[in-house]
Amino acid sequence: MTASSSKPPNATPHRPEIDGLRSIAVLAVVFYHFGVTGFGGGFVGVDIFFVISGFLIGSILWRELQETGKISLSRFYLRRIRRLAPAYFVMTVVALGVGWFVLMPFEFRELGKGVIAATVYLSNVLFFRQAGYFDGSAEEKVLLHTWSLSVEEQFYLVFPALLLLLARWPKVLVPALWGIAAASLVFAIYLTTRHQPAAFYLFPFRAWELLAGVLLAMTSAEKQRRGSWASWSGLMLVIGSVITIRPEFGFPGWQAIFTVLGTVLLVMGGRDENIVNRVLSAKGPVLIGLVSYSLYLWHWPVFVFATYAFGPIETLLEKTGWIALSIGLAALSWRFVEQPVRLSAAITPRILVGATAVASCAALGIGALLYKTEGMPARFSDDERVHIDASADFIQDWSRCSTPQAGAWQGIETCAIGPEGPPELLIWGDSHLRAYQDGLAQLALEKSVPALIVWRAGCPPFFGVSKTESAATSAQDEACRLANARIETAIEGWHDLKSVVLIGRWTYYATGQGFGIDAHNHIQLHQDYDALAQQTVETLQKRDVAVFVVQQVPEFTRYDSRRVARDLSYGVLTPEQAADAATEPRTEVEARQRQVTQHWTRLKDRGLVQPILTWPEMCGATTCYAIHDGTGQYFDNNHVTNAAAKRLRHVFAPAFDLGQKGDKP
């Protein structure tokens, strides 16, 4: 999201109604993030900005090309730097300063990565690659909002050169851009249902939104008086999008068409004298529109740090206060950072480029320092470090993973462990399997057994499963079903397979609800849990494969390494209270897991499975522990750390001690 560039000699006249449209876009985003009722689709404000940006920048470049036959790339990028860089660097400095005092080391390290990515306009790629289970929630990514800036700048690195290239064939230029925009839209719709993070974050699949604005500028459609129908239709589409669009229905995909079309109609009808344009051109909307870039920059760090330090923002008073602070910071940023730099004749191009280069190098250096020092953990006490170290102990080496594009495992990410060679053992599970990865990889090398890991978060390792999960999109739910069907097919042709290890958060699937800090998560299996488990085991047995089932580790009511570390550092918890949160009565653990324990015991008694027990390593006679010998064993309340995975690896030994093919437990 950006505002218009500083006015070049060939700039279009000021369009106050576009400033008013910017105010709708930025307030929609801000209200959505702060949870204001009625703005459930407010994230589409970014799409509105994409169209506006494409229109304004497209107007400048197209007019320059028509008038001079060329485009001054140096002048174009200088305008971009002058408009975007100063406020960004000021916001980043403040975010780093606040982060020093309030962020845990792992989170501070992630902020460092975010600073590096945002400074070189690659944060959309970073957050696309981090769209995984363990990466932490969006509310903890201080620079998450810079993804849209990266999308725009990547587009503007490509578009001017493309425009110059196509200008050699004037009759082809506009049709070619239409074709590129159509292809971008088609691929965005296709990819949304199959890999939504890619469709959301990556610029090729957002390019059609910017091109919609560009093509509007190039075809001069907005210069013709269209009557009030365009403004009213556009306003209804935009407001309807903000109110009704939901990410769980697949976004951006086809839903974004309504937002983009509405914005195009509003810009196209902006020259008509009607009530819509008069309201958009009023002083209040225009003022918000003028500070929209700074407001976009500042509101998200305010939200993240407020939520981080004070908990969820729930009451109307809290929301109003934090939004007011965001607007206040935006006004200061616009008045004392944006405007002086943009309008000052003393800041020559050489000074501008030099200052930006120095600021960029400083930002990259600080980001690298935070990354290399793991977020500067020396800021915290030893008591805090136990939990802090646990919060960062889940980064693993997945370099041996691949996703075949053909064959039995087509479309399924598989990860090899152990020595090279045809795998003899399949370890299949959900995010609990990922948590065990380091221990399993070490054991596979110690046992000299090549094995294959296949995992998918929130997806039970059962054949024939389908589910609906609150923490997943419908596309992710469908991907789980399709992946498990593909795995079943792959196993049918796997003649060297001797054993399968099943790992899962069994109580989650059996009860349909999370526990403790994630009690708000729900999952509904569309088939009976016991029947699915039994069917899967029996199917594997028919293929003469030994089946091992891993006992789910104990869950903790109050423990989360990040939260406990944070509360310790803030003085919310004493060391004694933190230690107490890291324990759980064994009787309560047994009660919660009784249903799944009884089910797997019945299958064991029938000789269908062999259990791999974890509780002896995690619990004493009466209590289960999240801390062992001064080392954290849990990342959150149900996923173990790498240290725990390595300590527990020996319990998996029976599955690696393979006898003859088809040995039964």
Secondary structure, DSSP 8 states (H G I E B T S, - for coil): --------TT-----HHHHHHHHHHHHHHHHHHTT-TT-TTGGGHHHHHHHHHHHHHHHHHHHHHHHHSS--HHHHHHHHHHHHHHHHHHHHHHHHHHHHHH--HHHHHHHHHHHHHHHTT-HHHHHHHT-SGGG--GGG-TTGGGHHHHHHHHHHHHHHHHHHHHTTSHHHHHHHHHHHHHHHHHHHHHHHTT-HHHHHH-GGGTHHHHHHHHHHHHTTGGGS---HHHHHHHHHHHHHHHHH--GGGTTTGGGHHHHHHHHHHHHHTTTS-SHHHHHHTSHHHHHHHHTHHHHHHHHHHHHHHHHHHH----SHHHHHHHHHHHHHHHHHHIIIIIHHHHH-SSS-HHHHHHHHHHHHHHHHHHHHHHHHTTT-GGGS-HHHHHHHHHHHTT----TTEE--SSSTTTT--EEEESSSS---EEEEESHHHHHHHHHHHHHHHHHT--EEEEE-TT--S-TT--EEETTS-HHHHHHHHHHHHHHHHHHHT-TT--EEEEE--HHHHHHSB--GGGTT-BEEESS-HHHHHHHHHHHHHHTT-EEEEE------SS--HHHHHHHHHHTSS-HHHHHHHTEEEHHHHHHHTHHHHHHHHHHHHTTS-EEE--HHHHB-SSEEESEETTEE-BSSSS-B-HHHHHHHGGGGHHHHS--STT---
